[in-house]
Amino acid sequence: MKASPFQAVVSAPAFSLGVRCSDDEILDIEFLEPRAEVAPKTLLAKEAVRQLRAYLQDPRFAFGLPLAPAGTSFQRRVWAGIAAIPAGGTRTYGELALAIGSGPRAVGNACGANPFPVVVPCHRVVASGGGLGGFARNRSGFLLDVKRWLLRHEGH
């Protein structure tokens, strides 16, 4: 996907998370198929690993990472709405769209463009009627399994 290497890789029970960062900001976090961990290469990567592991131990953990500015103003509004969903809770694409004055499809597209999954918990946005919806621009396969795992981890 991205050209730059990961500054760290954290292993979770069913997936891994690749972390890209500068010295000062998290640039993105990427879901990966399970793989060996990569030790943090910077102080910020070390802190990101610490916080990601804390979340994997306790789904109520509150992240405090410096995230690089990303996305359009609309995407940032959606991501702010997502960040407000508490652990163990969900919102439908439609509910989130209504809250920010948009449409569900646009919200879904913004969710798929989220560069900071887990930290900005887009897995908490689900389809109406109890379905999962998509995840990271996928409607089946590995990434949907990750969404299921994250929701179960949070007690949903």
GROMACS elastic network, one bead per residue, 0.5 to 0.9 nm:
[ bonds ]
;  ai    aj funct       b0    kb
    2     5     6  0.78778   500
    4    20     6  0.75703   500
    5     8     6  0.87902   500
    5    18     6  0.88488   500
    5    19     6  0.87369   500
    5    20     6  0.70118   500
    6     9     6  0.67647   500
    6    18     6  0.57142   500
    6    19     6  0.53410   500
    6    21     6  0.78542   500
    6    29     6  0.88778   500
    6    38     6  0.81519   500
    6    40     6  0.88101   500
    6    41     6  0.87244   500
    7    18     6  0.76503   500
    7    19     6  0.57716   500
    7    20     6  0.53269   500
    7    21     6  0.65484   500
    7    22     6  0.87363   500
    7    38     6  0.76434   500
    7    39     6  0.77890   500
    7    40     6  0.56587   500
    7    41     6  0.51945   500
    7    42     6  0.69004   500
    7    45     6  0.60348   500
    7    46     6  0.88367   500
    8    17     6  0.82452   500
    8    18     6  0.59947   500
    8    19     6  0.52394   500
    8    20     6  0.71676   500
    8    21     6  0.89523   500
    8    37     6  0.73206   500
    8    39     6  0.55148   500
    8    41     6  0.65235   500
    8    42     6  0.85439   500
    8    45     6  0.60554   500
    8    46     6  0.76922   500
    8    48     6  0.84714   500
    8    49     6  0.72392   500
    9    16     6  0.66361   500
    9    17     6  0.54984   500
    9    19     6  0.60953   500
    9    32     6  0.89213   500
    9    35     6  0.82939   500
    9    36     6  0.75576   500
    9    39     6  0.69012   500
    9    40     6  0.75329   500
    9    49     6  0.78141   500
   10    15     6  0.87811   500
   10    16     6  0.54905   500
   10    17     6  0.51477   500
   10    18     6  0.65877   500
   10    19     6  0.80594   500
   10    35     6  0.86489   500
   10    36     6  0.80189   500
   10    37     6  0.52722   500
   10    38     6  0.69766   500
   10    39     6  0.83265   500
   10    49     6  0.64219   500
   10    52     6  0.75737   500
   10    53     6  0.76010   500
   11    14     6  0.80732   500
   11    15     6  0.63185   500
   11    17     6  0.64701   500
   11    18     6  0.89305   500
   11    34     6  0.67049   500
   11    35     6  0.68396   500
   11    36     6  0.69034   500
   11    37     6  0.58031   500
   11    38     6  0.89981   500
   11    53     6  0.86483   500
   12    15     6  0.52249   500
   12    16     6  0.53740   500
   12    17     6  0.75940   500
   12    34     6  0.76052   500
   12    53     6  0.82588   500
   12    56     6  0.70723   500
   13    16     6  0.80291   500
   13    34     6  0.80874   500
   13    56     6  0.88545   500
   13   149     6  0.88281   500
   14    33     6  0.78896   500
   14    34     6  0.63709   500
   14   145     6  0.83209   500
   14   146     6  0.69478   500
   14   149     6  0.75291   500
   15    31     6  0.69469   500
   15    32     6  0.59436   500
   15    33     6  0.51636   500
   15    35     6  0.75855   500
   15   142     6  0.87043   500
   15   143     6  0.89784   500
   15   146     6  0.69289   500
   16    30     6  0.82891   500
   16    31     6  0.60040   500
   16    33     6  0.59795   500
   16    35     6  0.63132   500
   16    36     6  0.82305   500
   16    37     6  0.78866   500
   17    29     6  0.64377   500
   17    30     6  0.55213   500
   17    32     6  0.57293   500
   17    33     6  0.85302   500
   17    34     6  0.85772   500
   17    37     6  0.89357   500
   17    52     6  0.86382   500
   18    28     6  0.82382   500
   18    29     6  0.55194   500
   18    31     6  0.64802   500
   18    32     6  0.67154   500
   18    37     6  0.89752   500
   18    38     6  0.86453   500
   19    26     6  0.74231   500
   19    27     6  0.78312   500
   19    28     6  0.61820   500
   19    30     6  0.66162   500
   19    40     6  0.88764   500
   19    45     6  0.69846   500
   19    48     6  0.76233   500
   19    49     6  0.82162   500
   20    25     6  0.89173   500
   20    26     6  0.62048   500
   20    27     6  0.54119   500
   20    28     6  0.53360   500
   20    29     6  0.62566   500
   20    30     6  0.83412   500
   20    45     6  0.76840   500
   21    24     6  0.73896   500
   21    25     6  0.56421   500
   21    28     6  0.68800   500
   21    29     6  0.87291   500
   21    42     6  0.83754   500
   21    44     6  0.72433   500
   21    45     6  0.66625   500
   21    67     6  0.89076   500
   21    68     6  0.85522   500
   22    25     6  0.53900   500
   22    26     6  0.65004   500
   22    27     6  0.68464   500
   22    42     6  0.82795   500
   22    44     6  0.77710   500
   22    45     6  0.85801   500
   22    68     6  0.89233   500
   23    26     6  0.84350   500
   23    42     6  0.67913   500
   23    43     6  0.73434   500
   23    44     6  0.62073   500
   23    45     6  0.83458   500
   24    44     6  0.68021   500
   24    66     6  0.71980   500
   24    67     6  0.87328   500
   24    68     6  0.84308   500
   25    44     6  0.74061   500
   25    65     6  0.77018   500
   25    66     6  0.50638   500
   25    67     6  0.52618   500
   25    68     6  0.51654   500
   25    69     6  0.88367   500
   26    29     6  0.76993   500
   26    44     6  0.77314   500
   26    45     6  0.80063   500
   26    48     6  0.80478   500
   26    65     6  0.71787   500
   26    66     6  0.60692   500
   26    68     6  0.56393   500
   26   116     6  0.82278   500
   27    67     6  0.65771   500
   27    68     6  0.53852   500
   27    69     6  0.83144   500
   27    70     6  0.83654   500
   27   115     6  0.75840   500
   27   116     6  0.80773   500
   28    67     6  0.80329   500
   28    68     6  0.80369   500
   28   114     6  0.87046   500
   28   116     6  0.54065   500
   28   117     6  0.83086   500
   29   115     6  0.60922   500
   29   116     6  0.51050   500
   29   117     6  0.62930   500
   29   118     6  0.83814   500
   29   119     6  0.86493   500
   30   115     6  0.74320   500
   30   116     6  0.75434   500
   30   117     6  0.71811   500
   31   117     6  0.78363   500
   31   136     6  0.89586   500
   31   143     6  0.76606   500
   31   146     6  0.83660   500
   32    35     6  0.76195   500
   32   143     6  0.87605   500
   33   142     6  0.76579   500
   33   143     6  0.88990   500
   38    41     6  0.84739   500
   39    45     6  0.86944   500
   39    46     6  0.79430   500
   39    49     6  0.87847   500
   40    43     6  0.74669   500
   40    44     6  0.82429   500
   40    45     6  0.51210   500
   40    47     6  0.85975   500
   40    48     6  0.86357   500
   40    49     6  0.72843   500
   41    44     6  0.84680   500
   41    45     6  0.63359   500
   41    46     6  0.72813   500
   42    45     6  0.50767   500
   42    46     6  0.62283   500
   42    47     6  0.87378   500
   43    46     6  0.50257   500
   43    47     6  0.63526   500
   43    48     6  0.86900   500
   44    47     6  0.50031   500
   44    48     6  0.61162   500
   44    49     6  0.85745   500
   44    65     6  0.85335   500
   44    66     6  0.88927   500
   45    49     6  0.61336   500
   45    50     6  0.85523   500
   46    49     6  0.51458   500
   46    50     6  0.62275   500
   46    51     6  0.87404   500
   47    51     6  0.61916   500
   47    52     6  0.85487   500
   47    65     6  0.79965   500
   48    51     6  0.51621   500
   48    52     6  0.60225   500
   48    53     6  0.84698   500
   48    65     6  0.68808   500
   49    52     6  0.51048   500
   49    53     6  0.60062   500
   49    54     6  0.84207   500
   50    53     6  0.52827   500
   50    54     6  0.61505   500
   50    55     6  0.87911   500
   51    55     6  0.62800   500
   51    56     6  0.86528   500
   51    61     6  0.80538   500
   51    62     6  0.84521   500
   51    63     6  0.64752   500
   51    64     6  0.79747   500
   51    65     6  0.81319   500
   52    55     6  0.51176   500
   52    56     6  0.62617   500
   52    57     6  0.87274   500
   52    61     6  0.89782   500
   52    63     6  0.81458   500
   52   118     6  0.81882   500
   52   119     6  0.82123   500
   53    57     6  0.62504   500
   53    58     6  0.85238   500
   54    57     6  0.51197   500
   54    58     6  0.59686   500
   54    59     6  0.79822   500
   54    61     6  0.64489   500
   54    62     6  0.89821   500
   55    60     6  0.69109   500
   55    61     6  0.51224   500
   55    62     6  0.77193   500
   55    63     6  0.80364   500
   55   118     6  0.86246   500
   56    59     6  0.62233   500
   56    61     6  0.85956   500
   56   153     6  0.80414   500
   57    61     6  0.83978   500
   58    61     6  0.56052   500
   58   153     6  0.86231   500
   58   154     6  0.84006   500
   59    62     6  0.84674   500
   59    87     6  0.65773   500
   59    88     6  0.81023   500
   59   150     6  0.86975   500
   59   153     6  0.65916   500
   59   154     6  0.53379   500
   59   155     6  0.85386   500
   60    86     6  0.82410   500
   60    87     6  0.57757   500
   60    88     6  0.82122   500
   60   154     6  0.75747   500
   61    87     6  0.85889   500
   62   119     6  0.85461   500
   63   119     6  0.62844   500
   63   120     6  0.89971   500
   64    67     6  0.89835   500
   64   119     6  0.86578   500
   65   119     6  0.81967   500
   67    70     6  0.83125   500
   67   116     6  0.78869   500
   69    76     6  0.89159   500
   70    73     6  0.89595   500
   70    75     6  0.85375   500
   70    76     6  0.75972   500
   70   114     6  0.87812   500
   70   115     6  0.76756   500
   71    74     6  0.78440   500
   71    75     6  0.55933   500
   71    76     6  0.61601   500
   71   110     6  0.86535   500
   71   113     6  0.79472   500
   71   114     6  0.81038   500
   71   115     6  0.85035   500
   72    75     6  0.50852   500
   72    76     6  0.61912   500
   72    77     6  0.86707   500
   73    76     6  0.50915   500
   73    77     6  0.63213   500
   73    78     6  0.88086   500
   74    77     6  0.51224   500
   74    78     6  0.63977   500
   74    79     6  0.86848   500
   74   107     6  0.89632   500
   74   110     6  0.79045   500
   75    78     6  0.50730   500
   75    79     6  0.60896   500
   75    80     6  0.85331   500
   75   106     6  0.89470   500
   75   107     6  0.79771   500
   75   109     6  0.86233   500
   75   110     6  0.51757   500
   75   111     6  0.79011   500
   75   113     6  0.79262   500
   75   114     6  0.79940   500
   76    80     6  0.60385   500
   76    81     6  0.85514   500
   76   110     6  0.83870   500
   77    80     6  0.51121   500
   77    81     6  0.62905   500
   77    82     6  0.86870   500
   77   100     6  0.72154   500
   78    81     6  0.50369   500
   78    82     6  0.62199   500
   78    83     6  0.86425   500
   78    96     6  0.75962   500
   78    97     6  0.80817   500
   78   100     6  0.72471   500
   78   107     6  0.64379   500
   78   110     6  0.65925   500
   78   111     6  0.74296   500
   79    83     6  0.60516   500
   79    84     6  0.86503   500
   79   110     6  0.76078   500
   79   111     6  0.72840   500
   79   114     6  0.72430   500
   79   120     6  0.65762   500
   79   121     6  0.84800   500
   79   122     6  0.78035   500
   80    83     6  0.50316   500
   80    84     6  0.64333   500
   80   120     6  0.80602   500
   81    84     6  0.52714   500
   81    85     6  0.70201   500
   81    96     6  0.68227   500
   81    99     6  0.80006   500
   81   100     6  0.76789   500
   82    85     6  0.54895   500
   82    86     6  0.88630   500
   82    91     6  0.83585   500
   82    96     6  0.78120   500
   82   111     6  0.84449   500
   82   120     6  0.65052   500
   82   121     6  0.62646   500
   82   122     6  0.60842   500
   82   123     6  0.89528   500
   82   124     6  0.73941   500
   82   125     6  0.73333   500
   83    86     6  0.77256   500
   83   119     6  0.79440   500
   83   120     6  0.52670   500
   83   121     6  0.62370   500
   83   122     6  0.80293   500
   84   120     6  0.89964   500
   85    88     6  0.84958   500
   85    89     6  0.62135   500
   85    90     6  0.65296   500
   85    91     6  0.72504   500
   85   121     6  0.79065   500
   85   124     6  0.70841   500
   85   125     6  0.86266   500
   86    89     6  0.53734   500
   86    90     6  0.77212   500
   86   124     6  0.85430   500
   87    90     6  0.81371   500
   87   121     6  0.85333   500
   87   124     6  0.80047   500
   87   151     6  0.87939   500
   87   154     6  0.59713   500
   87   155     6  0.83171   500
   87   156     6  0.88084   500
   88   124     6  0.79930   500
   88   151     6  0.70952   500
   88   152     6  0.84956   500
   88   153     6  0.84101   500
   88   155     6  0.54033   500
   88   156     6  0.53109   500
   89   124     6  0.66229   500
   89   125     6  0.89920   500
   89   151     6  0.87107   500
   89   154     6  0.81729   500
   89   155     6  0.86017   500
   89   156     6  0.69170   500
   90   123     6  0.82990   500
   90   125     6  0.56425   500
   90   126     6  0.66999   500
   90   151     6  0.87858   500
   90   156     6  0.81291   500
   91    94     6  0.80051   500
   91    95     6  0.60150   500
   91    96     6  0.63652   500
   91   124     6  0.64427   500
   91   125     6  0.50546   500
   91   126     6  0.61818   500
   91   127     6  0.83176   500
   91   128     6  0.86973   500
   92    95     6  0.50822   500
   92    96     6  0.62619   500
   92    97     6  0.84073   500
   92   104     6  0.83684   500
   92   124     6  0.83068   500
   92   125     6  0.53392   500
   92   127     6  0.52276   500
   92   128     6  0.55452   500
   92   129     6  0.87934   500
   92   130     6  0.86425   500
   92   133     6  0.89003   500
   93    96     6  0.52848   500
   93    97     6  0.60091   500
   93    98     6  0.86118   500
   93   103     6  0.81358   500
   93   105     6  0.75655   500
   93   106     6  0.89137   500
   93   107     6  0.62023   500
   93   108     6  0.64755   500
   93   125     6  0.59953   500
   93   126     6  0.61347   500
   93   127     6  0.60491   500
   93   128     6  0.72956   500
   93   133     6  0.85448   500
   94    98     6  0.60618   500
   94    99     6  0.85567   500
   94   102     6  0.86607   500
   94   103     6  0.68550   500
   94   105     6  0.84618   500
   94   107     6  0.81197   500
   94   127     6  0.79227   500
   94   128     6  0.72954   500
   95    98     6  0.51424   500
   95    99     6  0.62296   500
   95   100     6  0.88409   500
   95   104     6  0.80302   500
   95   128     6  0.87966   500
   96    99     6  0.50690   500
   96   100     6  0.64295   500
   96   101     6  0.84759   500
   96   102     6  0.82702   500
   96   103     6  0.86575   500
   96   104     6  0.75208   500
   96   107     6  0.72724   500
   96   125     6  0.80207   500
   97   100     6  0.53658   500
   97   101     6  0.57634   500
   97   103     6  0.50646   500
   97   104     6  0.52619   500
   97   105     6  0.84965   500
   97   106     6  0.79034   500
   97   107     6  0.60284   500
   98   101     6  0.50284   500
   98   102     6  0.61008   500
   98   103     6  0.71807   500
   98   104     6  0.81557   500
   99   102     6  0.78662   500
  100   103     6  0.88284   500
  102   105     6  0.86811   500
  102   106     6  0.69597   500
  102   107     6  0.72680   500
  103   106     6  0.54679   500
  103   107     6  0.63974   500
  103   108     6  0.87984   500
  104   107     6  0.50059   500
  104   108     6  0.61245   500
  104   109     6  0.86659   500
  105   109     6  0.62402   500
  105   110     6  0.86711   500
  106   109     6  0.50515   500
  106   110     6  0.62545   500
  106   111     6  0.85861   500
  107   110     6  0.50844   500
  107   111     6  0.61200   500
  107   112     6  0.86390   500
  108   112     6  0.62330   500
  108   113     6  0.87423   500
  108   125     6  0.84871   500
  108   133     6  0.86923   500
  108   134     6  0.78060   500
  108   135     6  0.85853   500
  108   137     6  0.81897   500
  109   112     6  0.50901   500
  109   113     6  0.64152   500
  109   114     6  0.89689   500
  109   136     6  0.88438   500
  109   137     6  0.74026   500
  110   113     6  0.50604   500
  110   114     6  0.64445   500
  111   114     6  0.53175   500
  111   122     6  0.58215   500
  111   123     6  0.86301   500
  111   125     6  0.81248   500
  111   135     6  0.77066   500
  111   136     6  0.69139   500
  111   137     6  0.80431   500
  112   115     6  0.85447   500
  112   122     6  0.81036   500
  112   134     6  0.82326   500
  112   135     6  0.64358   500
  112   138     6  0.81926   500
  113   136     6  0.70055   500
  113   137     6  0.77644   500
  114   117     6  0.62632   500
  114   120     6  0.74829   500
  114   122     6  0.73916   500
  114   136     6  0.76856   500
  115   120     6  0.84031   500
  116   119     6  0.56249   500
  116   120     6  0.55568   500
  116   121     6  0.80268   500
  116   122     6  0.88355   500
  117   120     6  0.52693   500
  117   121     6  0.56711   500
  117   122     6  0.63238   500
  117   123     6  0.78240   500
  117   136     6  0.86363   500
  118   122     6  0.71132   500
  118   123     6  0.75041   500
  118   150     6  0.83837   500
  119   122     6  0.86780   500
  120   123     6  0.87142   500
  121   124     6  0.58736   500
  121   125     6  0.80915   500
  122   125     6  0.56102   500
  122   126     6  0.87951   500
  122   135     6  0.78248   500
  122   136     6  0.83977   500
  122   147     6  0.88600   500
  123   126     6  0.73507   500
  123   132     6  0.87054   500
  123   134     6  0.89752   500
  123   135     6  0.68652   500
  123   136     6  0.87727   500
  123   146     6  0.86414   500
  123   147     6  0.54374   500
  123   148     6  0.82426   500
  123   150     6  0.69533   500
  123   151     6  0.69873   500
  124   147     6  0.83516   500
  124   150     6  0.85546   500
  124   151     6  0.70309   500
  125   132     6  0.79676   500
  125   133     6  0.80329   500
  125   135     6  0.88942   500
  126   129     6  0.89159   500
  126   130     6  0.72025   500
  126   131     6  0.63701   500
  126   133     6  0.53392   500
  126   134     6  0.77439   500
  126   135     6  0.89733   500
  127   130     6  0.61372   500
  127   132     6  0.53920   500
  127   134     6  0.80507   500
  128   131     6  0.63140   500
  128   132     6  0.83955   500
  128   133     6  0.81944   500
  130   133     6  0.87998   500
  132   135     6  0.81637   500
  132   139     6  0.87415   500
  132   144     6  0.79690   500
  132   147     6  0.80013   500
  132   148     6  0.78848   500
  133   138     6  0.89273   500
  133   139     6  0.67294   500
  133   144     6  0.86598   500
  134   137     6  0.62224   500
  134   138     6  0.53572   500
  134   140     6  0.73609   500
  134   143     6  0.86985   500
  134   144     6  0.68461   500
  134   147     6  0.87718   500
  135   138     6  0.51635   500
  135   139     6  0.63616   500
  135   140     6  0.82553   500
  135   143     6  0.62888   500
  135   144     6  0.58079   500
  135   146     6  0.86186   500
  135   147     6  0.67368   500
  136   139     6  0.84611   500
  136   143     6  0.69893   500
  136   144     6  0.83645   500
  137   143     6  0.89031   500
  138   141     6  0.75355   500
  138   142     6  0.88223   500
  138   143     6  0.67456   500
  138   144     6  0.70133   500
  139   143     6  0.81840   500
  139   144     6  0.65861   500
  140   143     6  0.70051   500
  140   144     6  0.54039   500
  140   145     6  0.78594   500
  141   144     6  0.56108   500
  141   145     6  0.64497   500
  141   146     6  0.89542   500
  142   145     6  0.50867   500
  142   146     6  0.63711   500
  142   147     6  0.88824   500
  143   147     6  0.63542   500
  143   148     6  0.87142   500
  144   148     6  0.62981   500
  144   149     6  0.86371   500
  145   148     6  0.50489   500
  145   149     6  0.62089   500
  145   150     6  0.86806   500
  146   149     6  0.50138   500
  146   150     6  0.61455   500
  146   151     6  0.86196   500
  147   150     6  0.51381   500
  147   151     6  0.61897   500
  147   152     6  0.85855   500
  148   151     6  0.52589   500
  148   152     6  0.61718   500
  148   153     6  0.85113   500
  149   152     6  0.51337   500
  149   153     6  0.59612   500
  149   154     6  0.86175   500
  150   154     6  0.62796   500
  150   155     6  0.87442   500
  150   156     6  0.87524   500
  151   154     6  0.51578   500
  151   155     6  0.63914   500
  151   156     6  0.52109   500
  152   156     6  0.52608   500
  153   156     6  0.75183   500
